[in-house]
Amino acid sequence: RRRCCCSSCCCCSRCKKQNKEENNDEAEETSRFDRFVDILNKTLWVLVSLGFVFFVIVNIGAQAQANNTFALLGPAQLELYGTFRNGTVCAFDDRGPQSNITSFANKEEAHDAGFKVLHCGGCGECSSWENLRIEWATRKYLAQESARCAKKSLFGGAESVNSCLELPPITFGYECAMCWTRDILCTKKYCAFIYLQSMLINTVSNFAVEEGTITSAVCEEANCELEDGHGSGEMGFVECSGATRRRMNIASDIERPEWQQCTNVEVDYDDLFGDCCDDGEDFSETYPVWEELDEAGLQWNQISNLNGTNTVDGKI
């Protein structure tokens, strides 16, 4: 029993009241802390539960998209690459930047017209001299850079993606960039859960296409290269762009099976455009030289001296 802090009754009454208030304050502080801990525990439990639900939904969605990819991939590859070495070709008359670039029913017809094969399949929006150069020059980093541009579709939409593809270190022309943009949006529609799963397990930068492995790149190939979405009847990425690295027989940062490489190509892209580029910095340094070559109507192997003034066969 607490004793009075003084001898008078009034003083004792005040002390009792003060002690009671102090006890109430202590109890209220303890109660607030307990409530805070309780709310924190419940919040953490809700977040963990939501994270688990999200993980389950992503994995279920990714498995469904993977099953769909397995079903579509083989037929799409056979349609695109099964006989593409024997069919239509895109060829040029070998006059550098001024070359006439057009489609022929086969390589024999191209030869009869005095043209050389640039890539298997018909010419498309990316089959111009400038866009062919970009396909070649960015072969070591285009997958990563196009993935960076693809992220802009989350908030900016198609125009933001297209603008990104038109800027260094890519610089596709508008129509070619639109083919890539349509492909990116198609991939987002049909392969989003596979992409999210790859982020969760830290394989988002895996562009491999080994047999039996499903990545975003494989899903894109199954759903968007032959048609803009399976069964849509709309032109797919390969027909739209015309020039792709497989059709151009270019080994890129995405490894492809040998049977999907066009061995009919009759040009050395290194001779046409140079051995650039390892990264965006190389691209920026080389781009002005390409512009000078284009203005002079020359290709890369006609450079006689690449120095501070970028002299090209005495014409620049």
C-alpha positions in Angstrom: 0.0 0.0 0.0 1.4 3.4 -1.1 2.0 5.7 1.8 1.1 9.4 1.8 3.8 11.8 0.7 2.9 14.3 3.4 1.2 14.5 6.8 -1.8 16.7 5.9 -5.0 15.2 4.4 -5.1 17.7 1.5 -1.6 17.0 0.6 -2.2 13.3 0.8 -5.2 13.6 -1.5 -3.2 15.5 -4.0 -0.4 12.8 -3.9 -2.9 10.0 -4.5 -4.3 11.9 -7.5 -0.9 12.5 -8.9 0.1 8.9 -8.5 -3.1 7.7 -10.2 -2.5 10.1 -13.2 1.1 8.8 -13.5 -0.1 5.2 -13.5 -2.7 6.0 -16.1 -0.1 7.7 -18.3 2.2 4.7 -18.0 -0.7 2.3 -18.9 -1.7 4.5 -21.9 1.9 4.5 -23.2 2.1 0.7 -22.9 -1.3 0.4 -24.5 -0.2 2.6 -27.5 3.0 0.6 -27.9 1.1 -2.7 -27.8 -1.4 -1.4 -30.4 1.5 -0.3 -32.7 3.2 -3.7 -32.4 -0.2 -5.4 -33.1 -0.8 -3.2 -36.2 2.7 -3.8 -37.4 2.4 -7.5 -37.1 -0.9 -7.5 -39.0 0.5 -5.3 -41.7 3.5 -7.6 -42.2 1.2 -10.6 -42.3 -1.0 -9.0 -44.9 2.1 -8.0 -47.0 3.6 -11.4 -46.8 0.2 -13.0 -47.7 -0.2 -10.7 -50.7 3.4 -11.4 -51.8 2.7 -15.1 -51.6 -0.6 -14.7 -53.6 1.2 -12.6 -56.2 4.0 -15.2 -56.5 1.4 -18.0 -56.9 -0.6 -16.0 -59.5 2.6 -15.2 -61.5 3.7 -18.8 -61.5 0.3 -20.1 -62.5 0.1 -17.5 -65.3 3.7 -18.2 -66.4 3.0 -21.9 -66.6 -0.1 -21.3 -68.7 1.9 -19.1 -71.1 4.7 -21.6 -71.2 2.3 -24.4 -72.1 0.9 -22.2 -74.9 4.4 -21.4 -76.1 5.4 -25.0 -76.2 2.3 -25.7 -78.4 3.0 -22.8 -80.8 6.8 -22.6 -81.0 7.4 -25.6 -83.3 4.8 -24.8 -85.9 5.9 -21.1 -85.9 9.5 -22.0 -86.4 8.8 -24.4 -89.2 6.6 -21.9 -91.0 9.2 -19.1 -90.7 12.5 -21.0 -91.2 11.7 -24.5 -92.4 12.1 -23.7 -96.1 13.2 -20.1 -96.0 16.5 -20.7 -97.7 14.6 -21.8 -100.9 12.1 -19.1 -101.1 11.8 -15.3 -101.4 14.9 -13.2 -100.9 15.7 -9.5 -100.3 18.6 -8.4 -102.5 20.5 -5.4 -103.6 22.5 -4.3 -106.7 25.7 -3.5 -104.6 25.9 0.2 -105.1 26.5 1.2 -101.4 24.0 3.6 -99.9 22.4 4.2 -103.3 21.7 0.5 -103.8 18.3 -0.6 -105.1 17.0 -3.0 -102.5 14.0 -5.2 -103.5 12.5 -8.7 -103.2 12.8 -11.6 -105.6 11.0 -14.9 -105.7 14.3 -16.7 -105.1 18.0 -16.2 -105.2 18.3 -17.4 -108.8 16.0 -14.6 -110.0 18.1 -12.1 -107.9 21.2 -13.4 -109.6 19.7 -13.1 -113.1 19.0 -9.4 -112.3 22.6 -8.9 -111.1 21.6 -8.6 -107.4 23.1 -10.1 -104.3 21.1 -11.6 -101.5 21.0 -9.5 -98.3 18.6 -11.7 -96.4 16.2 -14.6 -96.7 12.5 -13.7 -97.0 11.0 -10.6 -98.5 12.1 -7.1 -97.9 10.3 -5.2 -95.1 10.3 -2.0 -93.2 13.8 -2.7 -91.7 15.4 -3.7 -95.0 16.6 -0.3 -96.0 20.4 0.4 -96.1 20.2 2.4 -92.8 18.2 -0.1 -90.9 20.2 -3.0 -92.1 23.2 -1.2 -90.8 21.5 -0.8 -87.4 20.6 -4.5 -87.3 24.3 -5.3 -87.9 25.9 -2.7 -85.7 23.7 -3.4 -82.6 23.9 -7.2 -82.8 25.8 -7.3 -79.5 23.5 -5.2 -77.4 20.1 -4.8 -79.2 18.3 -7.3 -77.0 19.2 -5.4 -73.9 18.5 -2.0 -75.3 15.1 -3.0 -76.8 14.2 -4.5 -73.4 15.0 -1.1 -71.9 12.7 0.6 -74.4 10.0 -2.0 -73.8 9.8 -0.9 -70.2 8.5 2.5 -71.4 5.3 0.7 -72.5 4.3 0.4 -68.8 3.6 4.2 -68.5 4.2 5.9 -71.9 2.5 3.6 -74.4 3.5 2.7 -78.0 4.8 6.2 -78.9 7.2 6.2 -76.0 8.5 2.8 -77.1 8.8 3.8 -80.7 10.6 7.0 -79.8 13.1 5.1 -77.7 13.9 2.8 -80.6 14.5 5.8 -82.9 17.1 7.2 -80.5 20.8 6.2 -79.9 22.2 3.7 -79.4 19.6 2.1 -81.7 18.2 4.7 -84.2 15.9 2.6 -86.2 13.8 4.5 -88.8 10.2 5.3 -87.8 8.5 2.5 -89.8 11.1 -0.1 -88.7 10.8 1.0 -85.1 7.0 0.6 -85.4 7.5 -3.1 -86.3 9.6 -3.5 -83.2 7.1 -1.6 -81.1 4.2 -3.9 -82.3 6.4 -6.9 -81.4 7.1 -5.5 -77.9 3.4 -4.8 -77.2 2.5 -8.3 -78.5 5.1 -9.8 -76.2 3.8 -7.8 -73.3 0.3 -9.2 -74.0 1.2 -12.9 -74.4 4.4 -13.2 -72.3 4.0 -10.9 -69.3 3.8 -13.6 -66.7 6.9 -15.3 -68.0 8.7 -12.0 -67.8 7.5 -11.4 -64.2 8.6 -14.9 -63.2 12.0 -14.3 -64.7 12.3 -11.1 -62.6 11.4 -13.1 -59.5 14.0 -15.8 -60.1 16.5 -13.3 -61.5 16.7 -14.6 -65.1 15.2 -11.5 -66.8 18.4 -11.0 -68.9 18.3 -14.6 -70.1 17.7 -14.4 -73.9 18.7 -18.0 -74.5 16.5 -20.2 -76.7 17.7 -23.6 -75.8 15.4 -26.5 -76.5 13.0 -27.0 -73.6 13.7 -23.6 -72.1 11.0 -21.0 -72.0 12.0 -17.4 -71.7 10.4 -14.2 -72.8 12.4 -14.4 -76.1 11.1 -17.9 -76.8 7.5 -16.8 -75.9 7.8 -13.8 -78.3 9.0 -16.1 -81.1 6.0 -18.4 -80.6 3.4 -15.8 -80.3 4.5 -12.7 -82.2 6.9 -13.4 -85.1 4.6 -15.3 -87.4 1.5 -13.4 -86.5 0.8 -10.4 -84.2 -0.7 -12.8 -81.7 -1.6 -16.4 -82.6 -4.8 -16.6 -84.7 -5.0 -12.8 -85.2 -4.3 -13.0 -88.9 -2.3 -9.8 -88.6 1.2 -9.4 -89.9 3.8 -10.7 -87.5 7.2 -9.2 -86.6 9.2 -11.1 -89.2 7.1 -10.1 -92.2 6.8 -6.5 -91.0 10.5 -6.0 -90.4 11.8 -8.1 -93.3 15.4 -7.9 -92.0 16.0 -9.9 -88.9 19.4 -11.1 -87.7 18.6 -14.7 -88.4 17.4 -13.8 -91.9 20.7 -11.8 -92.3 22.7 -14.7 -91.0 24.0 -12.6 -88.2 25.1 -14.2 -84.9 23.7 -11.9 -82.2 23.4 -11.7 -78.4 20.5 -14.2 -78.7 21.9 -17.6 -79.8 19.8 -19.4 -82.4 19.9 -22.9 -83.9 22.0 -23.2 -87.0 19.1 -24.4 -89.2 17.4 -21.0 -88.5 20.3 -19.0 -90.0 20.1 -17.9 -93.6 23.2 -19.2 -95.3 22.1 -17.7 -98.7 23.4 -14.3 -97.7 26.0 -13.1 -100.2 27.4 -10.1 -98.5 29.8 -9.5 -95.7 28.2 -7.0 -93.4 31.5 -6.2 -92.0 32.6 -4.9 -95.4 29.4 -2.9 -95.8 29.2 -1.3 -92.3 32.4 -2.1 -90.3 32.9 -4.1 -87.2 31.1 -1.8 -84.9 29.7 -2.0 -82.2 30.4 -3.5 -78.7 28.2 -1.0 -76.9 26.4 2.4 -77.2 29.6 4.3 -76.8 31.1 2.6 -79.8 27.9 3.3 -81.7 28.1 7.1 -80.9 31.7 7.3 -82.0 31.1 5.5 -85.3 27.7 7.0 -86.3 29.2 10.3 -87.7 31.5 8.2 -89.9 28.5 6.4 -91.4 26.9 9.7 -92.1 29.9 10.9 -94.0 30.1 7.6 -95.9 26.4 7.9 -96.8 26.9 11.4 -98.1 29.8 10.3 -100.2 27.9 7.2 -101.5 30.4 4.8 -100.1 30.4 1.8 -97.9 32.8 0.9 -95.0 35.4 -1.1 -96.9 36.0 1.9 -99.1 37.6 3.8 -96.2 41.2 4.3 -97.1 42.2 6.2 -93.9 40.1 6.7 -90.8 41.8 9.5 -88.8 40.7 12.6 -87.1 39.2 14.0 -90.3 37.6 10.7 -91.3 39.1 10.9 -94.8 37.2 8.4 -97.1 39.0 7.6 -100.4 39.9 11.3 -100.7 36.2 12.3 -101.1 35.5 13.6 -97.7 
